[in-house]
Amino acid sequence: MSSTDFYTETDAFVDAHFAEQVRFLQNLVRVPTDTPPGNNTPHAMRTRELLAEFGFEAAAYEVPDATVKVSGLQSITNLVVRRRYQAPGKIIALNAHGDVVPPGAGWSHEPYGGEIVAGRLYGRAAAVSKSDFSTFAFATRAIEAAGVPLSGGIDLLFTYDEEFGGELGPKWLLEKGLTKPDLEIAAGFSYEVITAHNGCLQLEVTITGKMGHAAVPETGVDALQAATRVLVALYEENTRLRQFKSAVKGINFGYINVGQIAGGTNTNVVPGQVILKIDRRMIPEENPAEVEAYIRELMTMAATTLPGIKVEIKRLLLANAMKPLPGFEQLADPLCKHATELFGEPISASGTPLYTDARLFSERGIPAVIYGAGPRTVAESNAKGADEHLVLEDLRRATKVLARTLLDILKV
């Protein structure tokens, strides 16, 4: 049989089992994984049960409680499904994360209902990235049912620490030697094959002055006034950053976002302390160490122009940018080819301003790309917003794309 005949077989398997795949995803969406608080073990155990129903045995690896608590979470159990074929051959890791931000307000559908309306499945993580628990699992099932000899193997990695940087998810599995892939595909969207992404630096900035009575403000040192000077400096820095556009298609400029502000005790009290949480997106061309040193100095100098102010800066996260490694074409080329054919439009390799767990593989020399089920943009899916959803036809076609790509790499 030709490759085209085998593609027909895998496509047919996806179509024949698509209702089952959708029910699988609905069941995954219906188990909450709000992070924070980050109690994700119940979802892992439910996933393990669902995988067992079609013969996939998932090894469960619980991250020690003390380690999880230090990270501000409640529980993490990562899953590894190892499928092995003829030796020798390449091991491909397929990694999706189950942890998500809380639903928030504004939903017109039940956030954990898995409701289907007009061909769309609604629910938190329906698009990012519980969808790819199903995409990866059913693509693997499809190639195993195609009747072609396979070499190497697949590691399905279902992890639960992406929202906090992946340190206790894929990084933990890699460091423990629980997965040793040659190539990796991370959860993504259907209309783009991502080969590079931004880095991310997150900082907590504590600006301390001295509380005083508002009737006699000279008795205090206004931390909010100092914080305002920091904010002005940061937003002016955003203007400067727009002068440096990345050469990577799909990525524009570095950016600073002030995501949280907390401080003060009452309306009649000079604020004695203000805490800012900063997110600095870094384009692949930037050096993370230089960026961090620069922004620390910028904020400290801006705040301390007010006498009596003390500044403490704590790093919350440093996620390096992902750049294409030699060998990434083994994944990117067939993904682009099959996605273009199945979606009926040109789909090419590009970068994304997001940061992902895929970087944790590329940092270890493992060529990685990002592809999975989902819309053209994060905004279209409402991921991290109200009424997050997945177009089911995107799920069907993306599963076929992945199955064909896995066949191209693993068939003997």
C-alpha positions in Angstrom: 0.0 0.0 0.0 1.1 3.5 -0.7 1.4 6.3 1.8 -1.8 7.8 0.4 -3.6 4.5 1.1 -2.5 4.6 4.7 -3.6 8.3 5.0 -7.0 7.1 3.9 -7.0 4.5 6.6 -6.1 6.9 9.4 -8.6 9.5 8.1 -11.3 6.9 8.1 -10.4 5.8 11.7 -10.7 9.4 12.9 -14.1 9.8 11.2 -15.4 6.5 12.5 -14.4 7.3 16.1 -15.0 11.0 16.1 -18.1 10.9 18.2 -16.1 8.9 20.8 -13.3 11.4 20.6 -15.8 14.3 21.3 -17.2 12.5 24.3 -13.7 11.9 25.6 -13.0 15.6 25.3 -16.3 16.5 27.0 -15.4 14.3 29.9 -12.0 16.0 30.3 -13.6 19.5 30.2 -16.1 18.5 32.9 -13.4 18.0 35.5 -12.2 21.4 36.8 -8.5 22.2 36.8 -8.5 25.8 37.9 -4.9 27.0 38.6 -4.8 28.6 41.1 -5.6 26.8 43.3 -4.1 24.0 41.2 -5.6 20.8 42.5 -5.0 18.9 39.3 -4.5 15.3 40.4 -8.3 14.5 40.2 -8.2 15.4 36.5 -5.2 13.2 35.9 -6.9 10.3 37.5 -10.0 10.8 35.4 -7.9 11.0 32.3 -6.2 7.8 33.2 -9.6 6.1 33.5 -10.7 7.3 30.2 -7.5 6.3 28.4 -7.8 2.8 29.9 -11.2 2.4 28.2 -9.5 2.1 24.9 -6.5 0.2 26.1 -3.9 2.9 26.8 -2.2 2.4 30.1 -1.1 5.7 31.6 1.7 5.7 34.2 0.9 8.3 36.9 3.8 10.3 38.4 2.8 12.3 41.4 5.0 15.3 42.1 5.9 15.3 45.9 3.5 17.3 48.0 6.1 19.6 49.5 7.5 20.5 46.0 4.0 21.3 44.8 3.1 23.5 47.8 6.3 25.5 47.4 5.1 26.4 44.0 1.8 27.6 45.4 -0.2 24.7 44.0 -2.2 21.9 45.6 -1.5 18.7 43.6 0.1 17.6 40.4 0.1 14.1 38.9 1.6 13.9 35.4 0.7 11.1 33.1 2.9 9.2 30.6 1.5 6.8 28.0 4.3 4.9 26.3 3.5 3.2 23.0 6.4 1.2 21.6 6.8 -0.3 18.1 9.7 -2.0 16.3 13.2 -1.0 17.2 15.1 1.0 16.2 13.2 4.2 15.6 12.4 7.7 16.8 10.4 8.4 20.0 8.0 11.2 19.5 6.6 13.0 22.6 3.2 14.6 22.3 2.6 17.0 25.2 -0.6 18.8 26.2 -1.4 20.5 29.5 -4.5 20.2 31.6 -4.1 23.0 34.0 -6.0 26.3 33.2 -6.8 29.7 34.6 -10.1 29.9 36.5 -13.2 30.6 34.3 -13.9 34.1 35.5 -17.1 36.0 34.8 -19.2 36.6 31.7 -19.9 33.0 30.5 -23.1 32.2 28.6 -22.4 28.5 28.8 -21.4 26.4 31.8 -17.6 26.7 32.0 -17.3 23.0 32.9 -20.3 21.7 31.0 -18.7 20.6 27.7 -21.9 21.8 25.9 -22.0 21.5 22.1 -23.8 24.3 20.2 -23.7 24.9 16.5 -20.7 22.6 16.0 -18.7 24.2 18.9 -17.7 22.6 22.2 -17.8 25.1 25.1 -15.8 25.0 28.3 -12.7 26.1 30.0 -9.7 24.3 28.4 -11.8 23.1 25.5 -9.3 24.8 23.1 -6.2 25.2 25.3 -5.3 22.5 25.8 -7.5 19.6 26.9 -8.5 19.4 23.2 -5.1 18.0 22.4 -5.4 15.3 25.0 -7.9 14.0 22.6 -6.1 15.0 19.4 -2.9 13.3 20.4 -4.5 10.2 21.9 -6.8 9.6 18.9 -4.1 10.3 16.3 -2.0 7.6 18.0 -4.9 5.2 17.9 -5.4 6.0 14.2 -1.9 5.1 13.2 -1.9 1.9 15.3 -5.1 0.8 13.5 -3.8 1.5 10.0 -2.1 -1.8 9.6 1.3 -0.4 8.7 4.4 -1.6 10.5 5.7 1.1 12.8 9.1 1.8 14.3 10.2 3.8 17.4 7.4 4.9 19.6 5.2 7.7 21.1 5.1 9.2 24.6 1.8 10.8 25.3 2.6 13.4 28.0 -0.4 14.9 29.9 1.0 17.4 32.3 -0.3 20.0 34.8 2.0 23.0 35.3 1.9 25.1 32.1 0.2 28.1 33.8 3.1 28.3 36.3 5.8 27.7 33.7 6.0 23.9 33.2 8.7 23.4 35.9 6.7 20.6 37.6 5.2 19.3 34.3 7.3 18.3 31.3 10.5 19.7 32.9 10.0 17.5 35.9 9.4 14.4 33.7 12.5 15.2 31.6 14.7 15.7 34.6 13.6 12.4 36.2 14.3 10.6 32.9 10.6 9.5 32.7 10.5 10.5 29.0 13.4 10.6 26.6 12.1 11.6 23.2 13.9 12.4 20.0 11.2 14.8 18.8 8.3 16.7 20.4 5.0 18.1 19.3 3.3 20.4 21.9 -0.3 21.4 22.0 -1.2 24.2 19.6 -3.7 25.5 17.0 -4.8 24.0 13.7 -4.0 26.9 11.3 -0.3 27.4 12.1 2.8 25.2 12.7 4.8 27.0 15.3 8.6 26.6 15.3 9.6 29.6 17.5 8.1 31.6 20.3 8.7 34.5 22.7 10.4 34.2 26.1 8.7 35.5 29.2 10.1 37.1 32.4 7.7 37.7 35.3 8.7 39.8 38.3 7.1 40.8 41.6 8.1 44.3 42.6 7.6 45.4 46.2 7.9 49.1 46.7 8.0 50.1 50.4 7.7 53.5 51.9 6.2 54.5 55.2 2.5 54.8 56.2 1.3 58.1 57.6 -1.9 59.9 58.3 -3.3 61.7 55.2 -3.9 64.8 57.3 -0.2 65.1 57.9 1.3 63.4 54.8 4.8 64.6 55.5 4.9 61.9 58.2 4.8 59.2 55.6 6.6 58.1 52.4 4.2 57.5 49.6 4.9 54.1 48.1 2.1 54.6 45.5 3.7 57.8 44.3 7.0 55.8 43.8 5.0 53.0 42.1 3.5 55.6 39.7 7.0 56.6 38.7 7.8 53.0 38.0 4.7 52.6 35.9 5.6 55.6 33.8 9.1 54.3 33.2 7.7 50.9 32.2 5.2 52.3 29.7 7.8 54.6 28.2 10.0 51.4 27.8 7.2 49.9 25.8 7.4 52.8 23.3 11.2 52.1 23.0 10.6 48.3 22.5 8.4 49.0 19.4 11.6 50.1 17.6 12.9 46.5 17.6 10.8 44.1 15.6 11.6 40.4 15.5 12.8 38.8 12.3 10.6 35.8 13.1 7.4 35.6 11.2 4.4 35.8 13.6 6.3 37.7 16.3 6.4 41.5 16.6 7.9 43.3 19.6 8.8 42.8 23.1 6.2 44.1 25.6 5.8 44.9 29.3 2.4 44.2 30.9 1.6 45.2 34.5 -0.9 42.5 35.4 -1.5 43.1 39.1 -1.3 46.0 41.5 -1.9 45.8 45.2 -1.3 48.2 48.1 -2.5 50.7 50.6 -4.5 50.2 53.8 -7.3 52.9 53.8 -8.3 56.1 52.0 -7.0 58.3 54.8 -3.6 56.6 55.0 -0.5 57.4 53.0 0.3 54.1 51.2 3.2 52.4 52.9 3.6 49.5 50.4 2.6 48.7 46.8 3.2 45.4 45.0 3.4 45.2 41.2 3.4 42.0 39.1 5.2 42.5 35.8 5.2 40.3 32.6 7.9 41.1 30.1 7.6 39.3 26.8 11.0 38.8 25.0 11.5 38.3 21.3 13.8 35.4 20.3 16.6 37.9 19.5 16.8 39.2 23.0 19.1 38.0 25.8 17.1 37.1 28.9 19.8 37.9 31.4 20.4 41.4 29.8 16.7 42.1 29.8 16.2 41.2 33.4 19.2 43.2 34.6 18.0 46.2 32.5 14.4 46.1 33.8 15.5 45.7 37.4 17.7 48.8 37.2 15.0 50.7 35.3 12.4 50.1 38.0 14.8 50.6 41.0 16.0 54.0 39.6 12.5 55.2 38.9 11.2 54.3 42.4 14.1 55.6 44.4 14.0 59.1 42.9 11.6 59.5 45.8 13.6 59.6 49.0 12.9 56.9 51.6 11.7 54.3 49.2 13.0 50.7 49.2 12.6 48.3 46.3 12.6 44.5 46.3 12.3 42.5 43.1 11.6 38.8 43.0 11.7 36.7 39.9 8.5 34.6 39.5 9.3 33.0 36.1 11.9 33.0 33.4 10.8 31.1 30.3 13.3 31.2 27.5 12.3 31.8 23.9 12.1 28.8 21.6 14.2 28.8 18.5 14.1 26.1 15.7 16.7 23.4 16.3 18.3 21.3 13.5 15.9 18.5 12.7 12.7 20.4 13.4 11.8 20.0 9.7 11.1 16.3 10.3 8.0 17.5 12.1 7.3 20.9 10.6 7.4 19.8 6.9 4.8 17.0 7.1 2.6 19.0 9.5 2.5 21.9 7.0 1.9 19.6 4.1 -1.0 17.7 5.6 -2.6 20.8 7.3 -2.5 22.6 4.0 -4.2 19.7 2.2 -6.8 19.0 4.9 -7.7 22.6 5.7 -7.7 23.7 2.1 -5.4 26.7 2.6 -1.7 27.4 2.9 -0.4 26.6 6.4 3.2 27.4 7.0 5.8 27.5 9.8 5.9 30.6 11.9 6.5 32.0 15.4 4.1 33.0 18.1 4.2 35.7 20.8 3.1 33.1 23.4 5.5 31.1 25.5 4.9 27.3 25.9 6.2 24.2 27.5 7.8 23.2 24.1 10.8 25.3 25.0 11.6 22.8 27.8 12.3 20.2 25.2 14.2 22.4 22.8 16.4 23.6 25.7 17.5 19.9 26.0 18.3 19.7 22.3 15.1 18.0 21.3 13.6 19.5 18.1 10.1 20.7 18.9 7.1 22.2 17.1 3.7 23.3 18.3 0.6 22.0 16.5 -2.9 20.8 17.6 -6.6 21.5 17.5 -7.9 25.1 17.7 -8.7 28.3 15.8 -6.5 30.7 14.0 -5.8 32.8 17.1 -6.1 32.7 20.9 -8.7 35.5 20.6 -11.0 33.5 18.3 -11.2 30.6 20.9 -11.7 32.9 23.9 -9.0 31.0 25.6 -8.5 32.5 29.1 -11.7 34.4 28.5 -15.4 33.7 28.8 -17.1 31.1 26.5 -13.8 29.4 25.5 -14.7 27.0 22.7 -13.4 24.6 20.1 -14.8 24.2 16.6 -15.3 20.5 16.3 -14.4 20.3 12.6 -11.0 21.8 13.5 -10.6 19.0 16.1 -11.4 16.4 13.4 -9.0 17.8 10.8 -6.2 18.5 13.2 -6.3 14.9 14.4 -6.0 13.7 10.8 -3.0 16.0 10.3 -1.3 14.6 13.3 -2.0 11.0 12.4 -0.6 11.4 8.9 2.5 13.2 10.3 3.1 10.4 12.8 2.8 7.9 10.0 5.3 9.7 7.9 7.9 9.6 10.7 7.2 6.2 12.2 6.2 3.9 9.4 8.8 1.3 8.6 
